[in-house]
Amino acid sequence: MEEQDNTAINGAPETSEVASPAASPRIGDTRPAPAVPVVQETTTETSSAADVAAPSDSPAPKVGDTKVGDDVVSPEPQRVPGRAPTPVPAGSAAVSAAEGSSSKRRRRRGGRGGDRKNKSTGRYLMCVHVDGPTTHIAMLEGRSLVEYYVVKESDETTQIDGNLYLGRVQNVLPGMEAAFVDIGIPKNAVLYRGDVRYESEDSDHIPEASARIEDVIKPGQLVVCQVTKNPIGAKGARLTQEVSLPGRFVVLVPNSSTIGISKRLGDGERRRLRKILDEVRPAGHGLIVRTAAEGASAEELAADTAELSERWAKIESEAKKSSKPGLLYRELELAVRMLREELTADYRGVIIDDRALYEQVKAYVSQVSPELTERVEYYDPKAETLPVFERHFVHEQLHKALDTKVWLPSGGSLIIERTEALTVIDVNTGKNVGTTNLEETVFKNNLEAADEVARQLRLRDIGGIIVIDFIDMESKEHRSAVANQLRAALSRDKTRTQVFDISELGLVEMTRKRISEGLIESVSVNCAVCEGRGIVLDPQVV
């Protein structure tokens, strides 16, 4: 049963159904036996043009634009029993070498294949399930779960990254080069020296390089700061005075001279955006152009910048009027924030099973990306036969993501163990015995492990120091190839990572920025018996 579930998740080709034989004539029945239809069997389904996403350098199809949509797949001609099929022009997109198998596929899928030309194509799908005060967000790449987030009602004091606060400095610790700041939540936040905005006029003209934290800020001082890391365990939230306000296409950096353009954009696009950046940049503020700005017009960038400048003016005005610590600006709902960060034509859909959140998300998308509005869908849990997470195999994959053991396609496995200091990942060959020699078997197993490790780190939201124990390889070329494979797989992760080369012991040391507590902590509580240690001590001993 487990192998069948994995096949459904990983998108393996469906097995062909055998056509049921025609009913045999009964004794005494003078009617001729019905003719048995000849059906061309297929073992592997061929992808149609509608199943292939447009390349990144081509313009994305607009939802609702029939000229673009119909250009992908044309409807196939209707067949009338007893008549020859209607001739189709040779240049039509409906012409296929496997026309019979296409018809068979439509029958096997229960009629769903007939309207695929009306479905949005894309690489990613976001499923949002609202359960009372808790919101669950699942991000799928194809059919594979790659990210999972849980937002609880109590997260008003725990999931606060991106929020802006007016804080009061409680005390300054020169030996730690840090200050504890009251931002209006139960636990004080931490502001390190490197995150303090240096104002020379407030520091008796001390050179910035030699200015200490006690020279820059004083106890009792009110500061505008932004949360960069949520409170985790006994650690308070981390703050910065380098405030940034993200928009759809740009990030506004108030009271700064910062200018930047995303490195993920091509050189030609970067040059085009740099010219626009010089025109739309507001006086006295910095501006960073995001990856989503690719292809955006000067008017769109200017409108986004103006909206952010107006938002900052309101925040600054509120900070001047207030005299006590508190919230100045709250980030958007996580589902809306993720769409702001990543929504492109690569999304084939955003499915939400809560009417209020659906209306909020659709209103936001209609403002920032009107051409993608129709990809936001409401999933009515009362009308559907299955919950949204069951429909898209999210629950099944989530349970596997909470296990310490992860199987690889070839039979190898990963063991993922988390500790307070770091996370250790052990790579094993398991059932993978290979076919040629030991070195080749180990090399292929490690390549598979590198891809899966990157996916698991992103799915489980593991941060901090990570040590990966790959199986020992004698060849330096193989070790280099595995390290490069790991870096390439991690490049799809939007969280910043740093990977070092494989050591002589076969270990890879890496770091991943820790922003939140992680997947396991967000869906679990500590055991009341063992208090999270995983063991229960013998009462006769203790």
Backbone hydrogen bonds, N-H to C=O, Kabsch-Sander energy under -0.5 kcal/mol:
donor,donor_aa,acceptor,acceptor_aa,energy
5,D,1,M,-1.7
6,N,2,E,-2.0
7,T,3,E,-2.0
8,A,4,Q,-2.0
9,I,5,D,-1.8
10,N,6,N,-2.9
11,G,7,T,-0.7
12,A,7,T,-1.8
29,D,26,R,-2.0
30,T,28,G,-0.7
39,V,37,P,-0.7
41,E,39,V,-0.6
51,D,48,S,-1.3
52,V,49,A,-0.9
53,A,51,D,-0.5
58,S,55,P,-1.7
63,V,371,E,-1.4
65,D,62,K,-1.8
66,T,64,G,-1.1
69,G,65,D,-2.9
70,D,66,T,-2.7
71,D,68,V,-0.5
72,V,69,G,-1.5
73,V,69,G,-0.8
83,R,80,V,-2.1
86,T,78,Q,-0.5
92,S,89,P,-1.7
95,V,92,S,-1.3
99,E,96,S,-0.8
102,S,98,A,-2.1
103,S,99,E,-2.0
104,K,100,G,-2.1
105,R,101,S,-2.4
106,R,102,S,-2.0
107,R,103,S,-1.8
108,R,104,K,-2.5
109,R,105,R,-2.1
110,G,107,R,-1.3
111,G,106,R,-2.5
112,R,109,R,-0.9
114,G,111,G,-0.6
115,D,112,R,-1.0
116,R,113,G,-1.3
118,N,115,D,-1.5
119,K,116,R,-1.5
123,R,346,D,-1.6
124,Y,346,D,-2.7
125,L,140,L,-2.2
126,M,349,G,-2.0
127,C,125,L,-0.5
127,C,138,A,-2.8
128,V,351,I,-2.9
129,H,136,H,-2.9
131,D,129,H,-0.6
131,D,134,T,-3.2
132,G,130,V,-0.5
134,T,131,D,-1.8
135,T,151,V,-2.8
136,H,129,H,-3.4
137,I,149,Y,-2.7
138,A,127,C,-3.0
139,M,147,E,-2.9
140,L,125,L,-3.2
140,L,138,A,-0.5
141,E,144,S,-3.0
142,G,123,R,-2.4
142,G,140,L,-0.6
143,R,141,E,-0.6
144,S,141,E,-1.8
146,V,139,M,-2.8
147,E,139,M,-1.5
149,Y,137,I,-2.6
151,V,135,T,-2.8
152,K,150,V,-0.5
155,D,152,K,-1.5
156,E,153,E,-0.9
157,T,154,S,-1.4
159,Q,155,D,-1.4
160,I,158,T,-1.2
162,G,227,V,-2.7
163,N,160,I,-2.1
164,L,329,Y,-2.5
165,Y,225,C,-2.8
166,L,326,G,-2.8
167,G,165,Y,-0.7
167,G,223,V,-3.1
168,R,182,D,-2.3
169,V,167,G,-0.5
169,V,221,Q,-2.7
170,Q,180,F,-3.0
171,N,180,F,-1.1
173,L,178,A,-3.0
176,M,173,L,-0.9
177,E,173,L,-1.0
178,A,173,L,-1.6
179,A,191,L,-2.0
180,F,171,N,-2.3
181,V,189,A,-2.9
182,D,168,R,-2.8
183,I,181,V,-0.6
189,A,181,V,-2.7
190,V,237,A,-3.0
191,L,179,A,-2.8
192,Y,190,V,-0.5
192,Y,239,L,-0.5
193,R,177,E,-2.3
195,D,192,Y,-1.5
196,V,193,R,-1.6
199,E,197,R,-0.6
200,S,198,Y,-0.6
202,D,199,E,-1.3
203,S,200,S,-1.2
205,H,200,S,-1.9
206,I,203,S,-1.2
210,S,207,P,-0.7
211,A,207,P,-0.9
211,A,208,E,-0.6
215,D,212,R,-1.3
216,V,212,R,-0.9
216,V,213,I,-0.5
217,I,213,I,-2.2
220,G,169,V,-3.5
221,Q,218,K,-1.9
223,V,167,G,-2.8
225,C,165,Y,-2.4
225,C,223,V,-0.6
226,Q,240,T,-2.7
227,V,163,N,-2.2
228,T,238,R,-2.7
229,K,238,R,-1.2
230,N,515,I,-2.0
232,I,235,K,-0.8
235,K,232,I,-2.3
238,R,229,K,-1.9
239,L,190,V,-2.7
240,T,226,Q,-1.5
241,Q,195,D,-3.0
243,V,241,Q,-1.8
245,L,252,L,-2.9
247,G,250,V,-2.6
251,V,288,I,-2.6
252,L,245,L,-2.6
253,V,286,G,-2.2
256,S,253,V,-0.7
256,S,284,G,-0.5
260,G,287,L,-1.8
262,S,289,V,-1.7
265,L,262,S,-1.1
270,R,266,G,-2.4
271,R,267,D,-2.1
272,R,268,G,-1.9
273,L,269,E,-2.6
274,R,270,R,-2.0
275,K,271,R,-1.5
276,I,272,R,-1.5
277,L,273,L,-2.7
278,D,274,R,-1.7
279,E,275,K,-0.8
279,E,276,I,-0.7
280,V,276,I,-2.2
281,R,277,L,-1.7
285,H,282,P,-1.5
286,G,253,V,-3.3
287,L,258,T,-2.3
288,I,251,V,-2.2
289,V,260,G,-2.8
290,R,249,F,-3.1
293,A,290,R,-1.5
294,E,291,T,-1.7
296,A,293,A,-2.5
301,L,297,S,-2.0
302,A,298,A,-2.5
303,A,299,E,-2.4
304,D,300,E,-2.2
305,T,301,L,-2.4
306,A,302,A,-2.5
307,E,303,A,-2.1
308,L,304,D,-1.9
309,S,305,T,-2.4
310,E,306,A,-2.2
311,R,307,E,-1.9
312,W,308,L,-2.4
313,A,309,S,-2.0
314,K,310,E,-1.6
315,I,311,R,-2.0
316,E,312,W,-2.9
317,S,313,A,-2.0
318,E,314,K,-2.3
319,A,315,I,-2.2
320,K,316,E,-1.7
321,K,317,S,-1.3
322,S,318,E,-1.5
326,G,166,L,-1.8
328,L,164,L,-3.0
329,Y,164,L,-1.8
337,R,333,E,-3.1
338,M,334,L,-2.6
339,L,335,A,-1.5
340,R,336,V,-2.3
341,E,337,R,-2.1
342,E,338,M,-2.2
343,L,339,L,-2.5
347,Y,344,T,-1.7
348,R,124,Y,-2.9
348,R,346,D,-0.6
349,G,124,Y,-0.8
350,V,375,R,-2.6
351,I,126,M,-3.1
352,I,350,V,-0.5
352,I,377,E,-2.2
353,D,128,V,-1.9
358,Y,354,D,-2.4
359,E,355,R,-2.3
360,Q,356,A,-1.8
361,V,357,L,-2.8
362,K,358,Y,-2.7
363,A,359,E,-2.1
364,Y,360,Q,-1.9
365,V,361,V,-2.7
366,S,362,K,-2.3
367,Q,363,A,-0.8
367,Q,364,Y,-0.7
368,V,364,Y,-2.2
369,S,365,V,-2.8
372,L,369,S,-2.1
373,T,370,P,-1.3
375,R,372,L,-1.5
376,V,373,T,-1.7
377,E,350,V,-3.0
377,E,375,R,-0.7
379,Y,352,I,-3.1
379,Y,377,E,-0.5
380,D,378,Y,-0.8
384,E,380,D,-2.0
391,R,387,P,-2.4
392,H,388,V,-1.3
393,F,390,E,-1.2
394,V,389,F,-2.8
395,H,389,F,-0.7
397,Q,393,F,-1.2
398,L,394,V,-2.5
399,H,395,H,-2.2
400,K,396,E,-1.3
401,A,397,Q,-1.7
402,L,398,L,-0.8
402,L,399,H,-0.6
403,D,400,K,-1.2
406,V,414,L,-2.5
408,L,412,G,-3.2
411,G,408,L,-1.5
413,S,428,N,-2.2
414,L,406,V,-2.7
415,I,426,D,-2.2
416,I,404,T,-2.9
416,I,414,L,-0.5
417,E,415,I,-0.6
417,E,424,V,-2.8
419,T,422,L,-2.2
423,T,465,I,-2.2
424,V,417,E,-2.9
425,I,467,V,-2.6
426,D,415,I,-2.6
427,V,469,D,-2.1
428,N,413,S,-2.7
431,K,411,G,-2.4
432,N,429,T,-2.6
433,V,431,K,-0.9
441,T,437,N,-2.2
442,V,438,L,-2.8
443,F,439,E,-2.4
444,K,440,E,-2.3
445,N,441,T,-2.1
446,N,442,V,-2.4
447,L,443,F,-2.0
448,E,444,K,-2.0
449,A,445,N,-2.2
450,A,446,N,-2.3
451,D,447,L,-1.6
452,E,448,E,-2.1
453,V,449,A,-2.9
454,A,450,A,-1.7
455,R,451,D,-1.7
456,Q,452,E,-2.7
457,L,453,V,-2.5
458,R,454,A,-1.6
459,L,455,R,-2.7
460,R,456,Q,-2.9
461,D,457,L,-0.6
462,I,457,L,-1.7
464,G,512,R,-3.2
465,I,421,A,-0.5
466,I,510,M,-2.9
467,V,423,T,-2.7
468,I,508,V,-2.5
469,D,425,I,-3.4
469,D,467,V,-0.5
470,F,468,I,-1.1
470,F,506,G,-1.8
479,R,475,S,-1.9
480,S,476,K,-2.4
481,A,477,E,-2.3
482,V,478,H,-2.2
483,A,479,R,-2.0
484,N,480,S,-2.4
485,Q,481,A,-2.2
486,L,482,V,-2.2
487,R,483,A,-2.2
488,A,484,N,-2.5
489,A,485,Q,-2.3
490,L,486,L,-2.1
491,S,487,R,-1.0
492,R,489,A,-0.9
493,D,490,L,-1.8
494,K,492,R,-0.5
498,Q,511,T,-2.2
500,F,509,E,-2.2
503,S,507,L,-2.7
506,G,503,S,-1.8
508,V,468,I,-2.3
510,M,466,I,-2.3
511,T,498,Q,-2.2
512,R,464,G,-1.9
513,K,496,R,-2.6
515,I,513,K,-0.7
519,L,460,R,-2.5
522,S,518,G,-1.5
523,V,519,L,-1.1
523,V,520,I,-0.7
524,S,521,E,-0.7
531,E,527,C,-1.6
533,R,530,C,-1.3
541,V,538,D,-1.4
542,V,538,D,-2.0
